[in-house]
């Protein structure tokens, strides 16, 4: 599914070069549930942006679903994002004046799908996250957990190869966070590939495999059963 080979990313800021990633090698198979964890400045956000085709590497090769995406132009990357990757963000990124249903429909609008089919597919996605009874509600009429469920439904509506979640529980209380992570567990059991980016130990331990990144390089890549000692004690 995902193959990264010697991926480096360097940003030039004035006279200074910032090496955000330093020769990262990573393979993620279809239907895996992987957490990428690291502190602020470790390179995990840069790695997420590269995996999500939001950015391109300075050097190295990235294969996604057998396509060499590290050499694609912006238009081709946009098409890959729309077809292969469903994004879930910490801040939801929902349109405030649009209903839950309309928010979920949006990726299908960009595909040019007919309106009736869009609504059908969006309702199917809302059903997956158990939110069909809130389809006509706007974001300000929903709880934080419900808004994140809408965002997850929007990510799922295109039937992507990968569900890529960036700190998806960062704005939620502990009870609601657990509910969202339970949903990710179910989506993984149903066959979805889930990549979770986080700085929180307890969140990462909900995955099946943990990749630890420090100073732009992977320092550990282990099954979750072996990760507790590497991540240290609970905070």
N, C-alpha and C positions, 0 to 999 in steps of 0.2 A: 504493500500500500504506500508507505513512505520510506524513502531511502535518502539520507543525507550523507554526503561524502566530503570530508575535509572542508566543511562550510565555515567561511570566515566573513565577518562583517565589520568594516571599518568606517567610522564617521570622521570627516575632517571638519574641525571647528576652528577657523582661523589658522593659526600655526600649529595647532594641536591635533593629533590623531588619537581617536578613541577606538580601541579594539573591543567591540562589544561581544563578538564571538571569535574564538580562536581554534579553528580546525575541528569543528564538531562532526562526529560520526554518529548517526542514529538510524535505526531501522524500527519501524512500527508496522506490525502486521494488521491485516483486516480483522475487525471485531475485537481488538484489544481495548483495554481501559487503562490509560496511562496518565499519571500525574507528573507534571514537570514542576519542580519546586526549587526555589532559591530566594535569597534575600533581595532587597531592592538593589539594583545595579549589577546583578549577577549575570544578566544577559537573557533571562527567561522571556521577557517581553519581546526582545529582538528575535529570539528563536520562534516565539509564537507568531510574530508577524511574517517571518519567512515561511513557516509551515502553512500559514493561512494565505499565502500568496499576496500579502499586503505590501511586501517589500522583496527585494532581490538581493542575493548574496554578493559580496565583493569578489569572492572566489569560492571554488568548490562546486559541487553538482547536487542538484535536488531533483529526485524523481518522485512524482505523485501519480499513482494509478498508471504506472508504466509510461508516463509522459515526462520528458525532461523539461521541467518548468523553470529551471534556473536560467534558461536562455530565452524565455518568452517575453514579448513586449507587453506594454500595459493593457492593451485591448484584449490580448490573449489571456493574460492573468485574470482580468475581470471576468471573462467567460468561465475560466476554471473555478474561480471563487463562487460564481453563481450556480454552478452545476455540481461541484464536488464538496463544498465546505459549508457547513452551517455554523454561524457564529453566535455565541451567547456571551454578553458582556456584563460587567459588574453593574453598570448604570442603565441597563435595559435597552436604551436607545429606541424607545417607542415614540411614535407621533402622538403628541398630547391631544390633538383634536380628532383623532381617528379612533374608531372602535377597535376592540381586540381583534375582531374578524378582519377588519381592513388592514390592521398592522400585520397580521399573519399573511394576508394576500400579497403584500408588496413585492416580495421576490418574484412572484409569478407574473406580476404586472410587467416587470423588467424582461421577462421571457416572452411577453406578448401573448400569454394564454388568454383565451376567451373568458368573459366575465363569469358566466355560469359555472364553467369548469374551475375557475379560480376559487369561487365561493365554496364549491364542493370540496376541493382539496384543502382549503383553509379550515373548514369545519372538521375534516378528518384529522388534521393536525391538532386542533383544539381538543378533539376527543382523546387523542393520545395523551394529552397532559391533564385530562379530566376537567376541562374548563368550558365545555359547550354552553353551560348555563350563563356564562359571562360574555358570550360572543358580542353582544351589542353594547357592552359597557366600555367607557373610555378609561384610559390609564388612571386618572385621578379618582375613579370610582372603584378601583381595585386595590387590594392590599399589596405589599411589597412582594410577597410570595406569589400572588396571582399574576403580577406584572412580569415576574421572572418566568412563570409558566407560559405566558403569552410569548415572551422572547424565545423560549425554547421551542414552542410550536412554530414560530416564524423560521427558526433555524431548521426545523425538521420538514417543513412543507415542500421543499424542493427534493426531498429524499436524497440528501447528500451522502457521500462516501464517509465523511468525517464530521463529527460534532466537536467543535473547538470552543472550549469554555474558558474565559479569562476572568478569574476571581469571581465566579458566578454567585457566591454567597456573601460577598464583601459588604453589601448594604442590607443584609438581612439579620434578624435576631437568630439565636441558636436553635429555637424550635423550628422556625421556617427554613433555616439552612439545612437542618436534618431532613425535612420534607423534600427539598430540592435535590439533595444528594441521594435520597431514596429513589427519586424519579430517574436520576442518572443511572443508578444501579439497574433499574428495570429496563431502561432503554438499552443498556449494554447487554443485558440478558436476552433482549429481543433481537440482538445481532448488530447493533450500532457500534461503530468505532468511536470511542470517546477519548479526547485529549483534554485534560484539565490542567490549567496553569494557575498556580497558587503560591503563596508564601507561608501558608498555614499548615503545620504538621498534621493536625487532626483531619483536615480536609484531604490532604494528599493520601492519608492512610485509608481512605474509602476506595481508592483505585485498586487495580490488581498488580500494577507495576509502577515503580517510582524511579524517575530520572532526576538526579540532583545536579544542579548547575551552579558553579562558582567561578567568578572572574572570567566568564566567557567560555568555560570549558566544562564538559560533563565530568563530575567527580565520582559519581556512582550511578549504577543502572541495575536495579535489583527487583525481584518479586516483592510484593508488599510484605510477605511473611518475614523477610529478612531486613526490612527497612527500619524497624523501630530503633535498633541500636545505632544506625547511621544517622537518623534524624534527631536523636537525643530524646530526653524526657519531655512529657507534655509541658506546655507553658502554663 
